[in-house]
Amino acid sequence: MAEKSTATHTYFQQAPPELGNQWLEDSALIEFYERVCPHSVLSKIAPDLERFGERVVGDIWELGKECERPENKPHLRAVGGWGERRDEIIVHPAWEDLQRVAAEEGLIAIGYEREYSSYSRLYQMTKQYLFAPSSAVFGCPLAMADGAARLVELYAPKELRSALLSHLLSRDPKQFWTSGQWMTERTGGSDVQASETIALDQGDGTYALYGYKFFTSATTSEMTITLARVVSDRSGNPKERDATLSAFIVATHAENNPITEHAASAGFAPRGSSGRVSSGKKRLNNIIVHKLKDKLGTRAVPTAELELIGTVGVMVGKRGRGVPTIASMFNVTRVYNAIHSVAGMRRAVAVARDFSLKRSAFGKKLVDHAMHARTLAEMDVTFRGCLYFVLDVILLQGRVECLSDPPESEVLLLRMLTPLIKLFTAKRAMVVASEALECLGGTGYMEDASDLPALLRNAQVGTIWEGTTNILSHDLLRAVQRKPTSLRIYFDAVHAKLAKAEVCSALREVDDALKQRMAEISAFFKGMAEMNRNTVESNAREVAYLLSSVYAGAVLAEHAAWKSSDKNVQVARRWISQECPPLSSRIVLARDEEVLVDATLAADIVQGKPFAGVDEGKMRARF
């Protein structure tokens, strides 16, 4: 491609990568639907998915790019010109437009209208998947709104439930709310039991919350969920406080919301600083916003450090059972985390593949170079395995949510798989995004050439949100120890998928490899009783990875058996060699000295020394 760049010279001009309809061009996604979704359902939702697949590379993408521009990121006006508290977080109008789009498209509502029974979740999450890489991580407030809706549906006081859901599930942009999730404090994020936030019973069904929240995502949302410890007075006397945390629903503004209106009707008048959130003046619900976070990625998402100074909230769930109560949210928000990751992978693969068809080097297209083709293929295999893993769990989620009394086996399987899809896809998303950026060479590194730099930055947060890899891996091992039947249920689910693949001779080596990996997992758990605690803990991550890759491999095998094309069989085979190595090659042997080496190396890294016990004077003398 060439164009004149000066009056006298013509230079080569590279055609940039382009994106087409993100539903129609996603053959992996459409094939999955053809296999699992009844035609009566698919025929009704496919036109909407096709329309939306076009829209996410149109106006939605433009809104997302506006939000990602450095000059458009949120900013805080803490104090007004006369010294009055403002606590005003100002977001770009495009961010507000994305909220309007989310309401109109039913990005939360679809999952709860349940028009298509258990397939409603699949339909909803497919739209989230198409929306995610174009929308500047607006999926963050949507994830928490969806998680809050599930929490409200299950636990909210009867008089508040319908009022809150009328906002969280609304398709009317003027009524639609998103939610925050304010758990992280200076004491830590995952270790929520260390929370310093307290809740004082007001005697009218509400509580006044006091605490410092170190990291609050989507701070401009209309409501949030948080944890606090109930106390009898504000002194914080340990003898007068609950030992465990309770969960609370908090409205972020004092006006026009069910929680503070309920408080006012009971004779409690909220106090606090005035503030507004970009679209107009609204009094905050006794909240001081101290600063906005300056983050590596998710720059369009307002993330604040704030203080609760008598913030009015309503307890949700049983007193002292806050952590188990919010667990219902995690089944939702961790699925969103995984959707964010696989959607980023899909976008990265699409950009890299299109560029490979347009860019020539050394006399031929990039795609015609064997090494480049291999790179693209490896990226695609990782993406397909992760996508099918996540979609399979979403199908399970839909079944569980649509039953008033779901089978315990499905509930346990869902609890086990949601942290796995989260931790596994988050790690893989970073690798795929980085590879895609490299596929574009130096241009891929340029902020104004493509959205790959933002995609890479935003992929990193997936490993941190909703529990880091280590935390989730450790929790998984503890969960299996507490409920050993969950591991048997997992194995049963994998075997059920492999039973469908056994009829396909081309998949025999895949079937054999996955069964061998399951035997290794089983042997590890059986041997845990003889391992010391450090040995078990140090291997938790590798076990979690293998549990993930085995399940994903089983879904790929099931899919390849359904449509035994050479492509699907090869994807399943490559998944085994690429993503599912033997556990014996990945774990630290059950010896105390290996754990000691880990501790020594970690200490060296922390201290900035090359070796433990080094004599710095002798080291300098060597040079």
Secondary structure as GFF3:
##gff-version 3
##sequence-region A 1 623
A	DSSP	beta_strand	2	4	.	.	.	ID=ss1
A	DSSP	beta_strand	10	12	.	.	.	ID=ss2
A	DSSP	alpha_helix	27	36	.	.	.	ID=ss3
A	DSSP	alpha_helix	39	55	.	.	.	ID=ss4
A	DSSP	alpha_helix	59	68	.	.	.	ID=ss5
A	DSSP	three_ten_helix	70	72	.	.	.	ID=ss6
A	DSSP	beta_strand	75	79	.	.	.	ID=ss7
A	DSSP	beta_strand	85	90	.	.	.	ID=ss8
A	DSSP	alpha_helix	93	104	.	.	.	ID=ss9
A	DSSP	alpha_helix	109	113	.	.	.	ID=ss10
A	DSSP	alpha_helix	119	131	.	.	.	ID=ss11
A	DSSP	three_ten_helix	132	134	.	.	.	ID=ss12
A	DSSP	alpha_helix	139	155	.	.	.	ID=ss13
A	DSSP	alpha_helix	158	168	.	.	.	ID=ss14
A	DSSP	beta_strand	179	184	.	.	.	ID=ss15
A	DSSP	three_ten_helix	192	194	.	.	.	ID=ss16
A	DSSP	beta_strand	198	201	.	.	.	ID=ss17
A	DSSP	beta_strand	207	217	.	.	.	ID=ss18
A	DSSP	beta_strand	223	231	.	.	.	ID=ss19
A	DSSP	three_ten_helix	238	240	.	.	.	ID=ss20
A	DSSP	beta_strand	246	251	.	.	.	ID=ss21
A	DSSP	alpha_helix	258	265	.	.	.	ID=ss22
A	DSSP	beta_strand	274	276	.	.	.	ID=ss23
A	DSSP	beta_strand	281	283	.	.	.	ID=ss24
A	DSSP	beta_strand	287	292	.	.	.	ID=ss25
A	DSSP	beta_strand	303	316	.	.	.	ID=ss26
A	DSSP	alpha_helix	322	358	.	.	.	ID=ss27
A	DSSP	beta_strand	360	361	.	.	.	ID=ss28
A	DSSP	beta_strand	364	365	.	.	.	ID=ss29
A	DSSP	three_ten_helix	366	368	.	.	.	ID=ss30
A	DSSP	alpha_helix	370	402	.	.	.	ID=ss31
A	DSSP	alpha_helix	408	439	.	.	.	ID=ss32
A	DSSP	three_ten_helix	441	445	.	.	.	ID=ss33
A	DSSP	alpha_helix	452	460	.	.	.	ID=ss34
A	DSSP	three_ten_helix	461	463	.	.	.	ID=ss35
A	DSSP	alpha_helix	469	482	.	.	.	ID=ss36
A	DSSP	alpha_helix	485	501	.	.	.	ID=ss37
A	DSSP	three_ten_helix	505	507	.	.	.	ID=ss38
A	DSSP	alpha_helix	508	527	.	.	.	ID=ss39
A	DSSP	three_ten_helix	528	530	.	.	.	ID=ss40
A	DSSP	alpha_helix	533	538	.	.	.	ID=ss41
A	DSSP	alpha_helix	540	562	.	.	.	ID=ss42
A	DSSP	alpha_helix	566	579	.	.	.	ID=ss43
A	DSSP	three_ten_helix	583	585	.	.	.	ID=ss44
A	DSSP	alpha_helix	592	607	.	.	.	ID=ss45
A	DSSP	alpha_helix	616	621	.	.	.	ID=ss46
###
